[in-house]
Amino acid sequence: MSAASRAPQRANRATRVRRRAVLTVGAAAAALLVSACSSGGTSGGGGNTNFVTGTDGIATVAKGERATAPDLSGKTLEGEQLDVADYRGKVVVLNVWGSWCNPCRAEAKHFAKVSEDYADRGVQFVGINTRDTNTRSALAFEEEFGIAYPSLYDPAGKLMLRFEKGTLNPQAIPSTLILDRDGKVAARSLSALSEERLLKMLEPVVAEK
């Protein structure tokens, strides 16, 4: 076989090698993404957070082992100042969401309903809106789903990073935390919640003395 006839074969082999390399890198990147979106859900949460995760994906912390939530203050979507610490004495439901996030849209109606149902039971809902480049789309989201409680505007995700390592995963949107009346993290979900699962997280903390 002449050198001229072998050249196309070598080119084809090189193309196949490059294609396999690209596929391998892509598969590795996908695996890392899946890992990032699902990490933090095991006992300890990767940061000595004392989370113990049930088969339903809801992680809880025993009352004597809970970490205090960090400072969560700033401007809301409406431009008003809000400090979550002002709700100390209430059970606080923190929901991290974005208007761009389809799972957030799926769970929004449940949060709107439960926030109203528990408003007179010492429960305060607070959103943390992230990765929305402006407030217009986020405010439209709240209007569409009847969200009446406030949301801190956190487009860069800085508030999430204030939590103890392993508490929240910046790749897992939506996420929900329940803070007990002492401002400590009592429960967590790193996925969208149905009304049933939201209540399963919330009610035990509300019932605490």
PyMOL commands that set and color helices and strands:
alter all, ss='L'
color gray80, all
select helices_A, chain A and resi 3-38+63-65+84-87+102-117+119-121+135-145+158-161+195-206
alter helices_A, ss='H'
color red, helices_A
select strands_A, chain A and resi 52-53+59-60+73-75+81-83+91-97+123-129+151-153+175-179+185-189
alter strands_A, ss='S'
color yellow, strands_A
deselect
rebuild
show_as cartoon
